[in-house]
Structures are given as C-alpha cells and as structure tokens.
Amino acid sequence: GYSFTCGITTDGKLHCFGEDWEGQCSRPPAVDGPWRSVSLGYHHACGVAADGKLRCWGYVSGQEASVPAVAGPWKAYSAGGYTQTCGIPADGDLHCWGPHSLWKGMPKGKGPWRTVAAGYYHTCGVNAEGALFCWGDGENVNDAGPWSAIDAGWYHTCGIRFDGELYCWGTNGRKAKHIPA
C-alpha cells in the first residue's frame, strides 16, 4: 500500500504496520484468523480469512473497502488500485467497486474469470479461456493469449503466458495497457 504494508505469519495471523490515517492498518476486529491472503491498495486493504469471506478495511470514501454482498468463497481479488478493488467469487463473475469512472470499458459477458489485478487507474483480468482484458484510464486491451497470470502496478502491468514467457508493459503515462509486440 501507500506508506503501509501487511503480512501473514506462518500461523495465519495478519499484521499491518505503517501509516494508519485511513484505518488501513486496522484489520477487521471480528476476525482473528487464520488469514489465507491479503492485498493492499492505496489507502485500503482486503483479505480472505479461513472462512473464505473477503473483508476490506481502510479508506471508504470511494467505497473501495465496501465488499459487495456476493456469496463467497472468493477465489481471486485485488485491492491494488488507487481507489478501486475487484474480486471474483466462486461462481466466476467479476465484481469491481470504488469510483465508477475507473470501470469504463470493463468487459461484460467475457467470464467466467480466473484472476484479476487492479493497478493505479487501470485493471486487468484473465478469463477462463486465458484471454486478457484491461480497462480503465486509457485504451482498453483485449488479447487472446492464453495468459496464466497477471499483476498490475501503478503505471505498468506484467503477465505470464502459458508458454512461460513474461511480458511487461506500461510506464507510458497513464496508458499502461499496451501489450508489447
């Protein structure tokens, strides 16, 4: 996150430390763990505990810490965006929340989804067929792939195709969605 970080110990305890001006280091008190995973955004964080439920905490003005009422368990999620969070519950649907302006171009009817990664002002997802889709600030990207993994940073994205090749693109202003030739 921005000026904070979180980690999970081998016994499943979640610890966050750093700046806590938005409550991003104050994990939900109702859950002691064990925690399975955690993902950090700009001023918010999300995690999945052993019960499979996704919980988010921290900055809530843009609603990025307000998890939609969707039945879990959650199989993938990313809080990595500036003010957006996306997740994929067990049914494979893609859900994103936070400011709606960052969802422009979000693909509809392309699921079920396998993974998602929220960047600063963009988000990328890989569906069950391995196709890559990126949306948000700048141009949209569609690439048949197949892709096995994806992760988005502030102004860049990296992905691994099923052939094992790593591709990274971005850092060209806010249009961090151009797949290299």
FIDREN-689353 format. One record per residue: residue in three letters; x, y, z of N, C-alpha, C in turn. Coordinates in steps of 0.2 Angstrom, whole numbers, plus 2048, in hexadecimal, padded with zeros to 3 digits. Last residue first. Layout:
// residues N
ALAXYZXYZXYZ ...
END
This chain:
// residues 181
ALA8187E27708187DE76A81D7D876B PRO8107E57808167E577C8157E0776 ILE8017EC7848057E678480A7E677E HIS7FD7FA78D7FF7F87868037F1786 LYS7F98007987F57FA7967F77F878F ALA7FB80C79F7FF8077A17FB80079E LYS7F981B79D7F78167997FB810799 ARG7FF8257A57F98217A87F781C7A3 GLY80F8247A080A8287A28058247A6 ASN81481679E81481B79880E82079A THR81580B7A58198117A78198167A2 GLY8137FC79B81080279F8168077A0 TRP8167EB79E8157F179A8127F679E CYS81E7DB79D81C7E17A181B7E679C TYR81D7C979C81C7CF79881A7D579D LEU8257BA79C8237BF7A08227C579C GLU8207A97978237B07958207B579A GLY81A79E79981F79F79D8227A679C ASP80F79B79181579878E81B79A793 PHE8057A279780579B79880C798796 ARG80C7B279C8087AD7978097A6799 ILE80B7BD7A980E7B77A680A7B37A2 GLY80C7CF7AA8087C97A980D7C37A7 CYS80C7DF7B18107D97AF80B7D37AF THR80A7F07AF8077EA7B080B7E47AE HIS80A8017B680D7FC7B28097F57B4 TYR80880B7BF80880D7B880A8077B4 TRP8068037CB80480A7CA80380B7C3 GLY8037F27C68067F77CA8037FE7C9 ALA7FC7E27C57FC7E97C37FF7ED7C8 ASP7FE7D27BE7FE7D67C47FF7DD7C2 ILE7F97C17B97F97C87B87FA7CC7BE ALA7FA7B17B17FB7B57B77FB7BD7B5 SER7F87AB7A57F77A77AB7F77AB7B2 TRP7F17AE7957F47B079B7F37AC7A1 PRO7F17A97847EE7A878B7F37AB790 GLY7EB7B877F7F07B57837F17AE780 ALA7E27C277A7E07BB77B7E57B677F ASP7DF7D17817E47CD77E7E37C677F ASN7DB7E27817D87DB7817DD7D777D VAL7DA7F178A7DE7EC7877DA7E5787 ASN7D68027887D47FB78B7D97F6787 GLU7DF81178D7DC80C7887DB80678B GLY7DB81A79C7DF8197967DC814791 ASP7D68137AA7D98197A87DD8187A2 GLY7CE8047A67CF80A7AB7D28107A7 TRP7D47F37A37CF7F97A27D17FE7A7 CYS7D87E479A7DA7EA79F7D67F079D PHE7D87D37997D57D97987D77DE79D LEU7DE7C47927DF7C97967DB7CF794 ALA7D97B37927D97B978F7DA7BF794 GLY7D77A67987DE7A97987DE7B0794 GLU7CA7A279A7CD7A07947D57A2793 ALA7C67A87A67C87A17A67CB79E7A0 ASN7CF7B87A57C97B47A67CB7AD7A5 VAL7D87C47AE7D97BE7A97D37BA7AA GLY7D97D67AF7D67D07B17D87CA7AC CYS7DE7E67B57DF7E17B07DC7DA7B3 THR7DB7F77B77DB7F17BA7DB7EC7B4 HIS7E28087BC7E08037B77DF7FC7BA TYR7E88107C47E28137C17DF80E7BC TYR7F18067CB7EF80D7CE7E98107CB GLY7E97F67C97EF7FB7CA7EC8017CC ALA7E37E67CE7E17EE7CE7E87F27CE ALA7E07D77C67E67DB7CA7E47E37C9 VAL7D97C77C77D97CE7C67DE7D27C9 THR7D57B77C07D97BB7C47D87C27C2 ARG7CA7B07B97CF7AC7BD7D37B17C2 TRP7B87B17B57BF7B47B67C37B07BB PRO7AD7AB7A97AF7AC7B07B77AE7B0 GLY7AC7BC7A17AE7B77A67AC7B07A4 LYS7A77C57997AE7C27977B07BC79C GLY79D7CE79C79C7C87987A27C4796 LYS7A67DD79A7A07DA79C79F7D3798 PRO7B57E679F7B17E179B7AB7DE79E MET7B57F77A27B57F07A57B27EB7A1 GLY7B580479D7B77FE7997B87F779C LYS7B780B7AC7B580C7A57B88077A1 TRP7B980B7B97B78057B67B58057AF LEU7BD8177BF7C28127BD7C080C7BA SER7B181D7C17B481F7BC7BA81B7BA HIS7AC8187CD7AA8157C77AE8177C1 PRO7B68147DB7B48197D77B28167D0 GLY7B18047E27B580A7E27B280F7DD TRP7B27F37DB7AF7F97DF7B47FE7E0 CYS7AE7E57D17B37EB7D27AF7F07D6 HIS7AD7D47CD7AA7DA7D17B07DF7D3 LEU7AA7C77C37AF7CC7C47AB7D27C8 ASP7A67B67C67A47BD7C47AA7C27C6 GLY7AA7A97CB7AD7AC7C57AB7B37C3 ASP7A47A47D77A07A37D17A47A67CA ALA7AD7A87E17AD7A17DE7AA7A07D8 PRO7B17B97DD7AF7B47E17AF7AD7DE ILE7BD7C47DA7BA7BF7D67B87BA7DB GLY7BF7D67DB7C07D07DE7BC7CB7D9 CYS7C77E67DD7C47E17D97C47DA7DC THR7C87F77E17C97F07E37C57EC7DF GLN7CE8087E07CA8037DE7CC7FC7E0 THR7D78127E27D18127E57CC80D7E3 TYR7E380C7DD7E38137E17DD8137E5 GLY7E47FA7DF7E38017DC7E38077E1 GLY7E67EE7E67EC7F27E47EA7F87E1 ALA7DE7E47EA7DC7EB7ED7E27F07EB SER7D77D77E27DD7DB7E27DA7E27E5 TYR7D37C57E27D27CC7E47D87D07E3 ALA7CC7B57E17D17B97DF7CF7C07E1 LYS7C27AD7E77C87AA7E57CE7AE7E2 TRP7B87AE7F67BB7B27F07C27AE7EE PRO7AA7A37F97B17A67FA7B47A97F4 GLY79E7B07FA7A57AE7F97A57A67F8 ALA7927BA7F37937B47F779A7B27F5 VAL7927CB7F67937C67F17957C07F5 ALA7917DA7F878D7D57FB78D7CF7F6 PRO7A17E27F679A7E17F47977DA7F7 VAL7AA7EB8027A97E47FE7A27E37FD SER7B17F98037AA7F78047A97F0800 ALA7BD8008007BD7FB8057B67F8807 GLU7B98087F67BD8037F47BE7FE7FA GLN7B18147F87AE80D7F97B28077F7 GLY7B78207F97B681D7F37B38177F2 SER7B981F8077B58258047B38237FD VAL7C081680E7B981480C7B681A808 TYR7CF8108137CC8158107C581380D GLY7CD80181D7D180781B7CD80C818 TRP7CA7F08177CA7F581C7CE7FB819 CYS7C17E28127C57E78107C47ED816 ARG7C07D08107BE7D68147C37DB812 LEU7B87C280A7BD7C78087BB7CD80D LYS7B87B18117B57B88107BA7BD80E GLY7BE7A58147BD7A780D7B97AE80B ASP7C17A38217BA7A181F7B97A3818 ALA7CE7A78227CD7A08217C679E81F ALA7CE7B78197CF7B381F7CD7AB81D VAL7D57C280E7D07BC80E7D27B8814 GLY7D57D480D7D87CD80F7D37C880F CYS7DA7E48087D57DF8087D97D880A ALA7DD7F680C7DF7EF80B7D97EA80B HIS7E18078077DC8018097DF7FB808 HIS7E78108007E68128077E180C80A TYR7EB8087F57EE80E7F77ED8107FE GLY7EB7F77FA7EA7FC7F57ED8037F7 LEU7F07E67FB7F17ED7FE7EF7F27F8 SER7EB7D68017EC7DB7FB7EC7E27FD VAL7ED7C68087EC7CD8097EE7D1803 SER7E77B680E7EB7BA8097E97C180B ARG7E37AE8197E67AB8137EA7AF80F TRP7E37AF82A7E27B38247E67AF81F PRO7DB7A78387E17A88347DF7AB82D GLY7D67B783E7D97B283A7D77AB83B ASP7CE7BF8457D57BE8487D97BA843 VAL7C27CB8427C67C583F7CD7C4842 ALA7BD7D68467B97D08477BC7CA845 PRO7C57E18437C67DE84A7C27D784A PRO7CE7E28347C77E18377C87DE83E ARG7DD7EC8377D97E68347D37E6837 SER7E47FA8347DF7F88397DB7F2836 CYS7EA80082A7EE7FB82E7EA7F8834 GLN7E18098257E48038217E87FE824 GLY7DC81482B7DA80D82D7DC80882A GLU7E181F8257DB81D8237D8817826 TRP7EE82082C7E982682C7E2824829 ASP7F981882F7F28158307ED81B830 GLU80981382980481982A7FD81682A GLY80D80383080F80982C80A80F82E PHE8077F382F80A7F883280C7FD82D CYS7FE7E48337FF7EA82E8027EF832 HIS7FC7D28337FF7D88368007DE831 LEU7F37C48367F47CA8317F77CF835 LYS7F87B38387F67B983B7F87BF836 GLY7FB7A68347F57A98317F37B0834 ASP8087A183780279F83B7FB7A2839 THR8107A883080F7A182E80979E832 THR8087B982D80D7B483080C7AD82E ILE8067C48218037BF8248087BA827 GLY8067D681F8097CF81E8067CA823 CYS8067E78198037E181D8077DB81B THR80A7F881980B7F18168087EC81B PHE80B80981480980481980A7FD815 SER80C81380A80F81481180D80F816 TYR80180C800805812801806814808 GLY8047FA800800800800804806800 
END
